[in-house]
Amino acid sequence: MFVLDPTRRELHLKLLYWGPALAGKSTNLRQLHERTAAARRGRFVAIETATERTLLLDLRPASLPEVRGYAIRVHVYAVPGVVVREEVRAMSVKGADAVIFVADSRVERAEGNVDALEELQRRSAAQGGAPPPWVIQYNKRDAASAMPVSELDARLIAPACARVEAIATTGVGVLETFDAVLGPALARVREAMGEA
């Protein structure tokens, strides 16, 4: 759930990127960092261990209007795709205001997509309450073995939400995915704060 910082007049949102290993979560964050003006972005932090990497990015998008006089700051997390440290993955879901599920479009990664999505749905349900807004990004659309979107949809039993096609390595679809989830997330914030 969002956090208000009355001292700085900022509203902090937590945005979570989730998906199977090597689907493009890290690439999305790098692209977001590179495509955000230096004055509007914080540090790009990678916490690495021998078996996993968690990425953090802090953004203050210029395009977002204030809510009740609070500037919006978005804390973006990319969760390790390799299931090694269960507690890291479990904690990452807690308090998420929005989720982007990055699916690997390649046919050879179909099972990994399903496993990652099922885990995310389980962990989200365990949090209780209304689930946060979701967007599914179908990444690696340029791969030779990329499945048609209709087949990806059929394999992934996911909540009704926006779907964005992407090639994160070139930036295609990265900002569109980010924007697609921020709209519904901010609508929930406005509703919780009593704004129409």
Disulfide bonds with the S-S distance in Angstrom:
none
